[in-house]
Amino acid sequence: MTVQSDVVRRFTDAWKRGDDHMINQITIEVTQGGSDADIVAISRVMSSTPHGSRK
């Protein structure tokens, strides 16, 4: 079982909705102070989950 951090959950939700503003805000948050694990998890979300605008 994988435990997601709050930032990864928020990013995943924003990604699924296609909320580009929130995606950008969370990306800034992670790159300025997030962990490497969060960056990897967000990358995996982007590669495996359809963006909300593609539905």
Secondary structure by P-SEA (a helix, b strand, c coil): cccccaaaaaaaaaaaacaaaaaaaaaaaaaacccaaaaaaaaaaaacccccccc
